[in-house]
Amino acid sequence: MCGIFGMTSLDGSSLRHTSASARVAARLRHRGPDGHGERARPHVLFGAERLRIQDLSPRADQPLADPGDRIWLVCNGEIYNAVELRRRFPEYAFVSDSDVEVAVPLYLAGGPGALANLSGMFALALWDESSRTLVLARDRAGEKPLVRATGGGELWFASEVAALMEHPDIPRQLDHEALREYLTLGFTRAPRTLLAGIESVEPGCIEVHRCAGAEKIRYWDAAAIAEVPRPVAAAIEETRAHVERAVARQVRADVPIGVFASGGVDSSLIAAVAARHCPAPLHLFTAAFVASTYDETPHAAAVARSLGARHTVVRVDDAALRDAYDLLTDRVAEPIADPAALPTFVLARRAKEHVGVVLSGEGADELFGGYPAYLGHVMAPRFARLPGPARQMVRQVANHLPPSSDKVPLTWLLRTFVASADLPWRERHAAWTGTDLPSQVLACAPGSSERAPSNLVAFAPLRAAMLSDYAGYLACRLLPKLDRATMLVALEARAPYLDTDLSAFALSLPADLKVRGLTTKWLLKRIAETTLPPSLVRRRKRGLSVPIAAWLNGDLRGEVDRLLSRDRLRRQGLLSDVYVGRLVAEHRTGRANHARALWTLLVLERWLERWGPEVAR
């Protein structure tokens, strides 16, 4: 695990900005404080800031090279099938016990496409001196980040956007199409970023860059995995076995292991399995919120007691949240619109005092059908069959329910459902899961943004929505949130549900094994019932979230007034000062709960202020 970076001149000319490598490395040092390494030729430079997780010795520091110094490798992440892959190359002279080094003989034997054999979470770059070829690759789900940019005839890559902003020839110019997507969804899909000159390598892709041009190899496509009908009993046992193997693979490390435990099914099931495979007592970490409707520590404590695990409860109050907000927005050069990034950072900072790796539950909802919106897609056809007057009556009742600042308010769920139930699945899914911001929030660059991948038109709405969330919400919002929040304190986070074999299996399951009746995550809950307290399994989904609605009117009031003031927005000319002003006023007076919309705008404006991209019209 580390922060990686590099600069290349594919035509062989000398690099012009090698002196910037020290600043680039400094931007990434929080990701890997245990070791720094660089290799350089006149036309190429590779560097890494290493966090030592597997093989703690300096011999595993990166960049790594083959015995002939032809191939250079830097890799951020973990390769979970490294032991199996190493057996294929008994004659290769490995210099370390690092899990990532196996990518070098794999490439030598089969070229860029052979990297598809890697199973894990990774973002890697490989330089082939003999052909002056740069290979960039990311894992299937997008757990580890990798961005690139070109300027002045050079191609630069890095683990984070902030590092590439050290390139003097890359302008800080806002991508307005990406901005529209961010304002609609709360994230920007790869390969776009909010900066026009910087792109992200797409998850599940291998890029091959040569002087003559670039080639993209897509080695993973979740939508191409066909559904396979299975008897319920067989599906339960296969899922149980896949979860067991995935967790067993991901607790391998040369440092202590912990679990982010929310008290929900996903993390509790991981903790239960991990407890059977960890040689030392497992350590659980739970966020404790002041607001009782957000606090889930009693449920997590019950899980810890049942497993005999150590349990650290981390207080997440307004002061801790504000500190996290200031640090994240100051040091991460991407706007993260998921407020859960804040308690994740607070948890990570405490966990780092005890462990080097944490397991987290990301991916379970998208793969096994856990979100309330999926119930909406099941119920929408039934709602449509009601007589018109009945539908209108339900809408009137829902619209007159008072706003609530609870964690997952049922009033909001009902109102949101009836407002969009009659729309095509793409539009209603965006309405249920997006930012609540309409197009008129933009004062410039009018237009619309595609809200779901076009390759999902052949699927039923429920399956299409889950696939859309896997490729979008998970890959471009949840996983960046987890990576940035944990790596700011050099803590490695792993997501066992995103194990390659488990993911492929889950994607092949029919949707009715995931959402059945009014029960979400039905299959995963059947497994959990044999391990966890029944009361925990039956609880309504809550997830790790923040009391943003109250916070915006409380300790963040001054920040809202400063960044979303009408005078500031009018001078900037990017967002509608009239529309945003109305949102703030309605939220302040309690006439409406605009927490999602206002948080999205606040994070954007803080990013614009801190990182200063040009707002070119």
N, C-alpha and C positions, 0 to 999 in steps of 0.2 A: 504494500500500500504506500502511495507516495504522490507527489506532484511531479508531473513530467512536462518537459518543454523541449523545443528544438527550433532550429532555423536552417533552411536549406536553399541552395541555389541550384536548381535542377540542370541548368545548362553548364555547370562547372565553373562559373565565374566566382570570384571571391566575395564572401559575405561583406556587407558594408556596415553592419551595425552589431558586430560581435561584442562591443563594449556594453551593449544593453543586457547581455546575459546575466550580469550580476543583479540588475534590477528585476528582471523576469524571475530569477530564482528567489529573490526576496519576497516577491508577491505570492509565492507558493510555499514558503517555508513552514507555514502553519500546518500544511498537509503532511510534511515529513521532516520533523526536527532532528531525526537520529543520524542523518548522514547526507552529505552533498557530494555529487559527482558530475563530471563533465568529460566528454570526449569531443575533440574538434579536429577538423581539417579545414583548409581555406574555404571550402564551399559547403560545409555542413557542420553543425554543432548540435549535440544532444546533451541534455542535462536532466537530473532528477534530484528531488529532495525526498529522502527515504524515511518512511515509518517502518521500523523493523517489527514484523509480525511472524514471518516464517524464515527460519535460519537467521538468527540475530547477529551473526558475525559480519564483519566488514566485507568479507569475500562476496557476499550477496548484494552489496551495494551496486547501484546502477550508475551509468549505463553498463550493460553486459555485452559481451562480444563473443563471436566464435573463435576457435583457436587461430584462424588465419587473419583475424581482425577485418574480415570482409563485411560481416553482418553486425550491426549495432542494434541494441534493443533497450527501450525504456517502457515500463509497464506499470500502470496504476491499477491495483486490484489484487484479486486472488484467483488462482486457477485450481478448481476443486478436483479435477481429474488429472492433476500433474503426475501423481504416482503411477497411474495406469499408462499415461503417455510416455513417461521416461522408459518404461520397459520396452518400448518400440526401438529405442536407440541405445543398445548396450555398448556400442563402440564409440559413442560420442563422449568427448572429454568435458563433462560438466565441471564447472569451477565452484559450484555452490550447491546447497540443498534447497535453494529458492524454488518456489513453485512456478515462478514465471519464466525461468530460464529455458524451460522446455519449448517455448515458442521459437527459439533459434533453430534447433535441429528440425523442428516441424517445418519451418519455412525452407530450410535447405533441402529437405526431402521432397517437398511438394509445392513450393511456391506460395504466393499469397493466399490462394484458395484453401490451402491446408490449415490455415488458422481457424477455419470454421470448426475444426476438431476440438478447439479449446472450449471447456465448459467452466463457467464461473462468472465473476463480475470483473470486468477489465476494460481498460482503455489503453491501447498500446500503439507505439510507433516503432517502426523497424526501418533501418537504412541498409540498402544493398549497394556497396561501393562499386561492385563490378558493373552494374547496369545503371548506376545513379538513379535508383528507384526508392521512393519513400512510400511506405505502406502504413496506413492508419486504420485501426479497427476498434470497434466497440462491442461490448457484450450484447446479448439478445434483447434484454429488457431496457437497457440504458441505465444500469446502476452507476456506472462510472462515467464521468464527463470527459469530453475531448472536443476542443474547438480549434479552428484554424483560420488563417487569414493570409491574403497575398498582398504584397506591396513592394514597389521598387524591384520587381522581378524575383522576389524571394517568397517562399512559403514558410510561414511560421505556424507552430501548433503548441498547445498548452492544455493543462487540465482546467484552467479557469480563464474567463474573459479578461479579468484584471491583468493577467500576465501579458496578454496580447496587446493591451492598450499601451504597453511600453514601446511598441513598434512606432517609430516616428513617421512612417509613411501611411499608416492606417488612420483615416479621418474618423473622428467620433461623430458620426452622422446617424440620425435616427432613421430606422426603417419603418415607414408609415404603414405598410401592409402588416408587418409584424405587430405594430402598435394596435391596429384594429383587432387583431387576433387576441392580443393580451387583454384588451378592454372587454372583449366578448367572453373569453374563456378563463382568464386569469393566468394564462401561460402562453408561450409561443412554441409552436411545433418545430422540431428539427426538420430541415437544417437551418431554419431562420433563427436569428437572435434579434434583439431590439436594436442592435448596431448593424448598419448596412454592410460594413466591411468585414464582419466576423460571422462565420457559419459554424454550426455544430455538425460533427460527424454523426450520421443517423444510427440509432441502435440497430444491431443485427446486420451491420454493413462493414465491408472491407473496402477501403479506397486505395487505389494504386496510382501514384503520381509520378509521371516521368516528364522529361522535357517536351516530348511530343504531345502530351495531353494526359488526361485523367480517366480512370476506369473505376466504376463502382460495382462491387459484387455484393448482392443482397443474399446473405446466407440463412436468414431467419425471417419468416413471414407468418405471424400468428394467424392471420386470416386464411392462410392456405392449409391449415391443419383441419382435416375433415372430422366431423362429429362421428363417433362410433357408439352405437347403442350398446348398453351393458345392463345386465340384471342388477337390481339395487344392491343385493348382497355382495356381488362381485365388485361393484364400484366402490363400496365402502371399504372392503379389504384392500383393494388396490391403492386407494387413496391413502389409507393408513400406512401401507408399506412405503409408498413414495415419500410421505411426510417424514417417516422414521429415517429413511436413507438420506434425505436431504439435510435434515438437522445433524445427523451423525457426520456427514461430510463437512458441514460448516462449523463444527466445534473444534476442528483441527487447527491448532495454533500453538506457538511457543510462548504465548502470553495468556494471562487469565481472561476468562469469558464471562460475559453477563448478558442480561436480557432486559430490554425496555418493556416493562409489564404494565399495561393499562388497566388490567382487570377484565378485558374483553376476551372473546374466544380465541382470536388469532394469536395474540402474544402468549396467552396462557397455555395454549396447546403446544406452542414452540417451547415454552419453559418446561412443561411436563416431559417432553421428549428429550430436551437437552439435559435435564437432570439425570436421566438414565445413562448418558454418554459422557458426561464431564467427570474427570477423576476427582476433582475437588468440589465442595459445595457450591452450587450455582448462586450467583448474585443477581437479584432483581432490583430494578430501579423504577420508581413510580413518581409521577408528578402529582403533588398535592395542591389543589386550588382552594382559595379562600371561599369562593362561591360554592355552596353545597351541591347545586345542580351540576357542577362541572367536576367535582371531586370524586374519584373512583378508588381511592386508596383502600377502603375497607374490602373491596372485592379483590384487589391485587394482594392484599395482606392475607386473605383466606387462601389464595393460591400458593403463596410463599410458605405458609404454615403446612399445607398439605404436602408440599414437596421437600420440606426441611431445608429450604433455601434461605440465604441471607437476604434481607429486604431493606433497602434504603429508600426512605420517603423524602422527596426533594420538594421543599416549599416553593411554590410558584405564585408569588404575590405581585402586586403592581410594580414594585421596585425591581424585582427580578425580571419581569417582562420588559420594562423600560430599558433596563441595562442590555437585555438581549436584542431589543429593537435597535438601539444605538449601535451596538457592535456589528450586527448583521448588515445593516444598511450602510455602515461605514466601510466594511471590509469585503463585502461580496458585491461585485460589479454587475449583478443581475438582479432585477426586481423579483423577489419571491413573494407572490401574493397569497401564499398559504400561511395564515397566522400561526398554524401549528409549528412552524419553524422556530418560534420563540421558546415554547416549553421544551421542544426537542433540544435546542441549544443549552438550556438550563440543565436538563437531564444529562446531556453529554458532558458538560463541564464537571458535574459531580461524579459521573461514572468513570471519567478518566482518572480520578484519584484512586480507583480500585482495580480497574480492568483495562485491557488494551483493545478488546473487541466486544461489541454488543450485537445481539441478534434482535431483529425487528420484524414486525408483521406485515410490512408492505407487500402488496401483490395479492393477498388473500381475497380482498373484496372484488378485484377485477377478474380474477381467475375462478372464483367460486360463487360470485353473485351476491355481494354483501351490501350494496348500497340501497337506500330507500327508493331511489329513482328506478331501480329495476322492478320493484313492485308496481311503480307507476305504469311501466310499459305493459305489465300483466293486466292491470286494472283498466287501462285506457279503452280497450275494445268493449269491456263490459259497461263502462260509463257511456260510451257512444251508443249503446243499445237502449239506454233509458229514453223514455219519451222526452221530447224537447222541453215541456214545462217542468219536468222533474229535474232535468239538468240545470235549467235556469234557477230553480229554487235552491239547489245545492250551491250554485255559484253565489247567489245572494247571501245565503247564510255564511259561506266562507269569507266573503268580502267584508262582512260586518263583524267578524271576530276581531278582538283587540290585538294589537301587535304584542309580541313577547320577546324578551331577551334571554329566554332559557337556551340551554345548549342545543337541543334539537327540538324546537317548538312544534308540536303537532298542529297548531293553528297555521303556522307557516307552511308546513307540508301540505295540508289540505288546500290552502289558498293557492299555492303554487301548482298543485296538481290540476285543479279544476280550471285554472286560467289557461293551461296549455294542453290539456288532454286530447283535444280535437285536432291538434296539429300533426303533421307527419313526424315520424320518430326523430329525425335529425333536429328539427326545430324544437320539439318538446324536450328532448334530452338536453339541448343547450340551455333552454329556459330553466330546467330543473337543477342543472349542475353548474351553470355559468356564473357570471358576476352580477347579474341583474342590471347591467348597464346597457341602455339602448344606443343606437348609432348617433343620436343627437348630442351625446356627451362630447363628441369631437367637434371642435370649432374649425378644424382644417382637415384636409385630405379626406374628403367624403368617399364612401365606398362600402363594400361589404366583404366579409371574410368567410371562406369556406369553413364550415363548422365541424365537419367529420370527413374522414378519408373516403374517397370516391369508390374504393374497392369493396365497400360493404353493402352495395345496393341489392345483392342477391340474398342477403340473410334476413331472417325474421328479426323484428325490432329488438327483442331482448338480447339475442346473441350479438347483433350488430352493435348495440349500446355497450356491451361488455368489451368487445373487441376495440371499439373506439376509445373507451377509457384506458384500455391496456396500452394502446399506442400513443395516446395523448395525455390524459390526466395523470396516469401513473408515470410514464416515461419523462414527461416534460414539466411536471409540477411536483408530485410526491417524491420521486427519487432525487431530483435536484435539491429539494428541501432537506431530505435526510442526509445527503452527501455534504452539502455546504455546512449545515448546522453541526454535524459531528466532526468533520475534518477541520473546522476552525479550532478545535482543541486536540487535533491529531488522534481522534478516536475512530477506529474502523467499525463501520456498521455493515452487517450482512443481513440479507433477506432470504431466509430459507425457502419461502414459497416461490421464489423466482429461480430456484434450482432448475436446470435445463430439463431434466427428465420429468420432474414434477409439473413444470409449466406445460410441457408438451402433452402430458397426460390430461391435465386439467382442461386444456384448450380443446381436447378431443371429446370431453364429456358433453352430453346433451344438456341444454339449458334447463330442462325440467328436473334435473338432478341437483341443480344449484338453487333455483327459486321454485318452490313448490307451495301452492296455495298462497298464504300470506307470510310464509317463512322464507327469509333470505338465508343464504349460505347453508342450505338444508343439509347437504352432504357432509360438509365439514363439521356441522353441529352433531351429526350422528356419531362421528368419531370422538368428538370432544365429550359426549355424554358418558363414555366409558372411562374417562380420565379425570374430568373436572366436576366440581359441584354442580348439580342440575340447575340451581338458581342462577348461576353465572351463565350457563349456556342459554337459558331462556330470556335473558335480559335483552332489552331493546338496544340496538346498535347506537353507540355514542362516539367512540373514537377520541383521539387526543385533539382537543380544540380549546379555544381561548374565549373568555367573556368579552369579546371585542365590542359588542353593542354598548355595554356600560362603560368600558374603558375609553371609547371615543368621546364620551360625554364627561369623563372623569379626568384621570391623570394625563390622557392624551389630548385633552381639549385644546390646550395651547398649541400643540403641534398641528392639529387640524386647522385651527384658525390661521396659523402662519402659512402652511403649505397649500391650503385650499382656499385662501382668501380671494375674493373677487378681484381685487386690484392686482394681485400676483398673476392670477390666471389670465386676466385681460392683457397684461403686458406680455405675457408669454405667447398668447395666441394659439395655444394647442388644444385646450379643453374649454368647453362652454362655461363661462363664469356664471351665467344665469342658471343653467341646469344644475351645476354642482352646488351653487348656493342654495337652491331649493332643496336638494338632497340633505345638505347639512342642517338647514332650518327644520325640516320635517323630522329628522333624527333627533335633534336637540329637544324639540317639544314633545316627543313621544308619539307623534301622529303616525309614524312609520318606523320600521326597523331597517335601515339602509346599511347595516354593518358590512355586508359583503361588498357592496359597491364602494362605499367610502374607504374601506381598507385597501381595495385594489387601487384606488386613486391616490391614497396617501403614500403607499409604497412606491408607486410610479413617480410621484413628485419628489419624494425623498431621493430616489435614484437619480432623477434628472439634476437635482441640486448637488448631490455628492459627486457624481461621475461625469456630469457636464457634457453629454452629447449635444451636437448642434441640432436645434429644432428647425430644420430647413423645410420650407413649405414646397 
